[in-house]
Amino acid sequence: MSPTPRRLAASAACVTLLGLSATAPAAGAQIMSNPGQWYTNNQIYSMRVFNGVVGNSLLGKGAKKGGKAAPGGAKKKAAPAAADPTVYKESAARSLAKTLAKKTANPAEAEKAFASFLQLYRQTARKDGFPANDLAYAFEYFVVNNYQIAHDLVDLPIDKDPRARRAIDGFDRIAILGEKRTLQVTAYQERAVYDQFRALLRDNPQVRAMTDAQKQEATELLAILVGVNFNAYLHGVNAENEQAADAGRRMAREGLEKLLGAPLDKVRITNTGVAVP
């Protein structure tokens, strides 16, 4: 991880944490692609949160259906039982890693990889000062990291950085990397995205009705999917395999577009959160 891990960074420590070498295949293509497919096919609870809460309310398509439309009385009834409804009590006994791994061709290998993705998620939350057991942070983690992967904004060694490798000379590389820094998501913007999701989710009756188990399932799935995308992207970058790196970008882009309900080229992360012009 980088000294300021506001986002995933491709350091040697991160590669070790993922349990993968820089040159070995990314734990098997079928393992890395099955989770998202299983998730999509089965339409588990968090997918309904994706489509019903975020895709509509966040982008203003269904603002009247969100918290503003909920009767004031209903909101007051929910508050005593869940003053902070995006936070949940975590239980190791109901971790999603084993359940999800059973749907892959190599459950033992997949479970190890998924557990490392969850470890990375919790480590990043702790170092950045966010609560890991918070559905709002899981959404922020999913959005910011997939945004960075899809746009080649991940912190990488210069000799591996896809943007830097496009430079025609040293001066061009300096300019390209300078532009990259201006496009990366800042710590302030991450906090804005987190606050945005907290407000969005806590005002939604669906989220207020979720159990701790459902919130943990949704959180862990989001974290695992980020890990899958980051692993695919990092494998391609380290192997200098553009096709493999692009697979990671594509999965990151598709995840964001599914969540936000808008093409990635219209999505921006600003000082006020996620925005679509």
Secondary structure as GFF3:
##gff-version 3
##sequence-region A 1 277
A	DSSP	alpha_helix	12	17	.	.	.	ID=ss1
A	DSSP	alpha_helix	29	42	.	.	.	ID=ss2
A	DSSP	alpha_helix	45	49	.	.	.	ID=ss3
A	DSSP	pi_helix	50	58	.	.	.	ID=ss4
A	DSSP	three_ten_helix	63	65	.	.	.	ID=ss5
A	DSSP	three_ten_helix	67	69	.	.	.	ID=ss6
A	DSSP	alpha_helix	72	81	.	.	.	ID=ss7
A	DSSP	three_ten_helix	92	94	.	.	.	ID=ss8
A	DSSP	alpha_helix	96	101	.	.	.	ID=ss9
A	DSSP	alpha_helix	107	128	.	.	.	ID=ss10
A	DSSP	alpha_helix	135	150	.	.	.	ID=ss11
A	DSSP	three_ten_helix	164	166	.	.	.	ID=ss12
A	DSSP	alpha_helix	170	183	.	.	.	ID=ss13
A	DSSP	alpha_helix	187	202	.	.	.	ID=ss14
A	DSSP	alpha_helix	205	208	.	.	.	ID=ss15
A	DSSP	alpha_helix	212	238	.	.	.	ID=ss16
A	DSSP	alpha_helix	242	260	.	.	.	ID=ss17
A	DSSP	three_ten_helix	264	266	.	.	.	ID=ss18
A	DSSP	beta_strand	268	270	.	.	.	ID=ss19
A	DSSP	beta_strand	273	275	.	.	.	ID=ss20
###
